[in-house]
């Protein structure tokens, strides 16, 4: 790590670029004709002592190539908050592959807060040079982690003299990986699920949506709605391995992989179909028509059946993995939006609905409805802790996660979050609950006991799905 002068303030920031794919109530629309992912992501953390902190406003920034040429970066937050914890996105830029010497930062103003009140500081008249070598490679977004050690020198208290350290962040070991599909970055973001640190971006194209993991082969699969294909990720090497093409207009949204890793099932709401894909050859083997915009999938406990949730229907379609055909349907409430397995051996299917205030409880063996439970309207995300059986539900406009007892289905607890919730998933190894939040766009891991935030990762706009690499993949 090299030291240098930089800005001061209180949050960490990250850099990334990309064309956004807008997500509204789970629907992906309005993809741009071209898609670019960030070449660099800069994350900032302020570890200055309280007496040496200062707020600042950034006028501009650039990435400095080894030949001295500066490539402009987008400033995501001109005035980061003082004294906040964790990392925050700060800059992003479409910079080409190559070697870089660091960053150049221009400041507009800075203010130090002291017992006697706020004091305006003199900022450098020239861009501040941060020497922090990093490399941008083809097909990957680099994360540059910056730490502010101080912003005001005791020998010159009227001047803004930030001191920083910076380094290119390495990719975590596979066992510590968290993955998020991020529409605004046209990428899958990799982060460390223990520290929350953003680590790398894997560009996959417009509208990345559902994620599935094969932990035996260390592969990830991403439904790329705007490209009508599935991107195959090599999690060991941190790269896009290949692509499985679908048909024009499929707009794939969700996908699951069978336990043996031999079949990938993809929901295509754009064409009212579900595709069966061979993940090893990256080719489509079969497709089945499912009316009503099939948008969400659930694999049963033994991997023999997949339950398809069409968002414009009041029924769940049941498909056989072996025959690649429809074998039944389950009547549910309007607008099924998420389904999870419940019970000790997955003998229950819990279905949440966007257009009904009820949770439908289905016997997975007989495919009959056991009961309807009132939980409130406009469900958006659902998860079940496989160990305790507790049910976690997020509804639109509430900014909270509601926790239900699996025996009585009565609410027992709730956890507040700072924005709309897009996705919930258990991080079983760390006894945590992964939460994907929109506005502010971030991933959080909450403790399953008490709901305290353990780590948070800032993200680009339009995050869609969240997964963790762990001993077994939670559906």
Secondary structure in CASP SS format (residue, H / E / C, confidence):
PFRMAT SS
TARGET T0000
AUTHOR 0000-0000-0000
METHOD secondary structure of the structure
MODEL  1
X C 1.00
X E 1.00
X E 1.00
X E 1.00
X E 1.00
X E 1.00
X C 1.00
X C 1.00
X C 1.00
X C 1.00
X C 1.00
X C 1.00
X C 1.00
X C 1.00
X C 1.00
X C 1.00
X C 1.00
X E 1.00
X C 1.00
X C 1.00
X C 1.00
X E 1.00
X E 1.00
X E 1.00
X C 1.00
X C 1.00
X E 1.00
X E 1.00
X E 1.00
X C 1.00
X C 1.00
X C 1.00
X C 1.00
X C 1.00
X C 1.00
X C 1.00
X E 1.00
X C 1.00
X C 1.00
X E 1.00
X E 1.00
X E 1.00
X E 1.00
X E 1.00
X E 1.00
X E 1.00
X C 1.00
X C 1.00
X C 1.00
X H 1.00
X H 1.00
X H 1.00
X C 1.00
X C 1.00
X E 1.00
X E 1.00
X E 1.00
X E 1.00
X E 1.00
X E 1.00
X E 1.00
X E 1.00
X E 1.00
X E 1.00
X E 1.00
X C 1.00
X C 1.00
X C 1.00
X C 1.00
X E 1.00
X E 1.00
X E 1.00
X E 1.00
X E 1.00
X E 1.00
X C 1.00
X C 1.00
X C 1.00
X C 1.00
X C 1.00
X C 1.00
X C 1.00
X C 1.00
X C 1.00
X C 1.00
X C 1.00
X C 1.00
X E 1.00
X E 1.00
X E 1.00
X E 1.00
X E 1.00
X E 1.00
X C 1.00
X C 1.00
X C 1.00
X C 1.00
X E 1.00
X E 1.00
X E 1.00
X E 1.00
X E 1.00
X E 1.00
X E 1.00
X E 1.00
X E 1.00
X E 1.00
X E 1.00
X E 1.00
X E 1.00
X E 1.00
X E 1.00
X E 1.00
X E 1.00
X C 1.00
X C 1.00
X E 1.00
X E 1.00
X E 1.00
X E 1.00
X E 1.00
X E 1.00
X C 1.00
X C 1.00
X C 1.00
X C 1.00
X C 1.00
X E 1.00
X E 1.00
X E 1.00
X E 1.00
X E 1.00
X E 1.00
X E 1.00
X E 1.00
X E 1.00
X C 1.00
X C 1.00
X C 1.00
X C 1.00
X E 1.00
X E 1.00
X E 1.00
X E 1.00
X E 1.00
X E 1.00
X E 1.00
X E 1.00
X E 1.00
X E 1.00
X C 1.00
X C 1.00
X C 1.00
X H 1.00
X H 1.00
X H 1.00
X C 1.00
X C 1.00
X E 1.00
X C 1.00
X C 1.00
X E 1.00
X E 1.00
X E 1.00
X E 1.00
X E 1.00
X E 1.00
X E 1.00
X C 1.00
X C 1.00
X C 1.00
X C 1.00
X C 1.00
X H 1.00
X H 1.00
X H 1.00
X E 1.00
X E 1.00
X E 1.00
X E 1.00
X E 1.00
X E 1.00
X H 1.00
X H 1.00
X H 1.00
X C 1.00
X E 1.00
X E 1.00
X E 1.00
X E 1.00
X E 1.00
X E 1.00
X C 1.00
X C 1.00
X C 1.00
X C 1.00
X C 1.00
X E 1.00
X E 1.00
X E 1.00
X E 1.00
X E 1.00
X E 1.00
X C 1.00
X C 1.00
X C 1.00
X C 1.00
X E 1.00
X E 1.00
X E 1.00
X E 1.00
X E 1.00
X E 1.00
X E 1.00
X C 1.00
X C 1.00
X C 1.00
X C 1.00
X E 1.00
X E 1.00
X E 1.00
X E 1.00
X E 1.00
X E 1.00
X H 1.00
X H 1.00
X H 1.00
X C 1.00
X E 1.00
X E 1.00
X E 1.00
X E 1.00
X E 1.00
X E 1.00
X C 1.00
X C 1.00
X C 1.00
X C 1.00
X E 1.00
X E 1.00
X E 1.00
X E 1.00
X E 1.00
X E 1.00
X E 1.00
X C 1.00
X C 1.00
X C 1.00
X C 1.00
X C 1.00
X C 1.00
X E 1.00
X E 1.00
X E 1.00
X E 1.00
X E 1.00
X E 1.00
X C 1.00
X C 1.00
X C 1.00
X C 1.00
X C 1.00
X C 1.00
X E 1.00
X E 1.00
X E 1.00
X E 1.00
X E 1.00
X C 1.00
X C 1.00
X C 1.00
X C 1.00
X E 1.00
X E 1.00
X E 1.00
X E 1.00
X E 1.00
X E 1.00
X C 1.00
X C 1.00
X C 1.00
X C 1.00
X E 1.00
X E 1.00
X E 1.00
X E 1.00
X E 1.00
X E 1.00
X E 1.00
X C 1.00
X C 1.00
X C 1.00
X C 1.00
X E 1.00
X E 1.00
X E 1.00
X E 1.00
X E 1.00
X E 1.00
X C 1.00
X C 1.00
X C 1.00
X C 1.00
X C 1.00
X E 1.00
X E 1.00
X E 1.00
X E 1.00
X E 1.00
X E 1.00
X C 1.00
X C 1.00
X C 1.00
X C 1.00
X E 1.00
X E 1.00
X E 1.00
X E 1.00
X E 1.00
X E 1.00
X C 1.00
X C 1.00
X C 1.00
X C 1.00
X E 1.00
X E 1.00
X E 1.00
X E 1.00
X E 1.00
X E 1.00
X E 1.00
X C 1.00
X C 1.00
X C 1.00
X C 1.00
X E 1.00
X E 1.00
X E 1.00
X E 1.00
X E 1.00
X E 1.00
X E 1.00
X C 1.00
X C 1.00
X C 1.00
X C 1.00
X C 1.00
X E 1.00
X E 1.00
X E 1.00
X E 1.00
X E 1.00
X E 1.00
X C 1.00
X C 1.00
X C 1.00
X C 1.00
X E 1.00
X E 1.00
X E 1.00
X E 1.00
X E 1.00
X E 1.00
X C 1.00
X C 1.00
X C 1.00
X C 1.00
X E 1.00
X E 1.00
X E 1.00
X E 1.00
X E 1.00
X E 1.00
X E 1.00
X C 1.00
X C 1.00
X C 1.00
X C 1.00
X E 1.00
X E 1.00
X E 1.00
X E 1.00
X E 1.00
X E 1.00
X C 1.00
X C 1.00
X C 1.00
X C 1.00
X C 1.00
X C 1.00
X E 1.00
X E 1.00
X E 1.00
X E 1.00
X E 1.00
X C 1.00
X C 1.00
X C 1.00
X C 1.00
X E 1.00
X E 1.00
X E 1.00
X E 1.00
X E 1.00
X C 1.00
X C 1.00
X C 1.00
X C 1.00
X C 1.00
X C 1.00
X E 1.00
X E 1.00
X E 1.00
X E 1.00
X E 1.00
X E 1.00
X C 1.00
X C 1.00
X C 1.00
X E 1.00
X E 1.00
X E 1.00
X E 1.00
X E 1.00
X E 1.00
X E 1.00
X E 1.00
X H 1.00
X H 1.00
X H 1.00
X C 1.00
X E 1.00
X E 1.00
X E 1.00
X E 1.00
X E 1.00
X E 1.00
X E 1.00
X C 1.00
X C 1.00
X C 1.00
X E 1.00
X E 1.00
X E 1.00
X E 1.00
X E 1.00
X E 1.00
X C 1.00
X C 1.00
X C 1.00
X C 1.00
X C 1.00
X E 1.00
X E 1.00
X E 1.00
X E 1.00
X E 1.00
X E 1.00
X C 1.00
X C 1.00
X C 1.00
X C 1.00
X E 1.00
X E 1.00
X E 1.00
X E 1.00
X E 1.00
X E 1.00
X C 1.00
X C 1.00
X C 1.00
X C 1.00
X C 1.00
X C 1.00
X C 1.00
END
